[in-house]
Amino acid sequence: MASKLVRGSLIIFIGNIIFRIGGYVYRFLMAILLGPTYYGILGVTLPFQGIFQTLAAGGLPPAIAKYVAEYEAVDEHDMARQTIFTALKIMVFLGIFLGILMIFVVAPILAYNFLNKPLALVPLQIVGMITPFSVIVGAFRGAFQGVYKMEYIVYTRAVEQLGMILFATAFVLIGFSTVGALWGTVIGYSLAAVSAIYIFKVYMPKYIPKPSEEFKFSRRDELKLAGTLVKFSIPVIITAIAEMLIYNICTIVMGKFLTFSDVGFFAAADPISRLPLMISISVATTILPASSEAFKVKDIDTLQKYVGESYKIALLFVVPMCVGLALFAVPTLSLLYFKNPAYVAGASALAILAIGMTFYSIFSISTSIVQGIGNPKIPMYILILGAVVTGVLSWVLIPAMGIAGGAAATTIACFIMMVPCVYFVFKLTKTKAPTMPVVKILAATAIMTAVGFFIPKTTLFLFPGIIVCMVVYFFALILVKFFTKEDIESLRGYASRLGPLSKIVNKLLNIVEKIEFRN
């Protein structure tokens, strides 16, 4: 049980590292090559790319993961396979339709009527070319998630990132500017779609066998299945769009009120603030099918263990990472964008957003649990509320505070969303909140913060400061007696898979064991 959750989370964690690093490399290269103004154009375009990709997916990848996991749990392999193909048909139609709509209708309206910035027209139109490929990738990733083959998700992400970075960089260097950066994204997704199809055809039959000869599935049956998927996906898609707005509505509003350069500064800080999410999203991605499966077979004890462990694992790493980013915002931006020191202007936004990502991490895990046990409407309502709050606060704070106002609007909204979603998780699963582990994590982080506050915030002291904070946090956890014997044994098992690093990890665990359990 625990091994499935942790293994899946670990694999997705690796994938998210690839995704985050790849995303940073892409943005870093584009920021350096394009400069603040043209990078600002890209920054305004990317939110609409995400929104249209989400719309085109129709909320179906989580539905695929849920129903594939449920059918596989009761050995209905034929239905699991049929679920994937039925969902794929819907998604391809949506991808083509919305792509055409974006190119000929939505992009001109946004560029000329809302943003009042004609330079954004062609980049926005290219977004329409991305959606057909992105939905194919999304459908098969949902299938991989449903059978816990998270490594296949990692492979397709690696292909996507590598293709996007290489072709975008080449096109920009040739002289295609922002347009070239987005064409690189189109090629990246097209290559990822090809890789996903190949993996599904060659490797997935081991986990979802080909249809048996006795399996009959009429058009009426498929329409019924499509209805079931769409019924589940409607609140999911609304949730996903609201989530995209939480991430990006402040950038969209900045596009209206601020200059492209200001948007460029914010766009440089925003992806860095999301680095801690690679941990929480890893856990959230795995907890959805795991909680769904446990709920389906009515294994309440297992479900409750999943819930408690998911929060504990995520917060252990996310909280100190977010606080550390806030503390070292200036030297982080100075180092990462050393070729263009102007991007340090985004430090205030980075510090504020990093704190907001703590709240959002907790919320994302809670959302996956609630969705997994069959209540997708609850996160939908909460996210709609959060999107409205973000939009209203952005409209008020951005003209007054600039990019810091957008960051503050996002952070406040994340906190407002987190509180009710956590409440519903514990209410619906009848799980006790892991209060003491959370208190101990916060206490250890407070100790780390107190020490980190006195470290000079310069590029020279950035890496020494990070190392000092990590050491202080580790021993602070020991001081507050965070680790249990079960934690030590579990960590030893995971350490054995780390190769040469296993010796180092085991030595650290020996230190913990001697101090924690010396009596």
JOZIMO-V500859 format. One record per helix or strand. SS is the DSSP state (hx for helix, st for strand). FROM is the first residue (numbers start at 1). TO is the last residue. If there is no record, write none. Layout:
BEGIN
((SS | FROM | TO) (SS | FROM | TO))
END
This chain:
BEGIN
((hx | 2 | 57) (hx | 60 | 73) (hx | 77 | 114) (hx | 118 | 146) (hx | 150 | 202) (hx | 204 | 206) (hx | 219 | 257) (hx | 260 | 273) (hx | 277 | 296) (hx | 300 | 327) (hx | 329 | 336) (hx | 341 | 372) (hx | 376 | 401) (hx | 403 | 429) (hx | 435 | 452) (hx | 462 | 479) (hx | 485 | 495) (hx | 501 | 516))
END
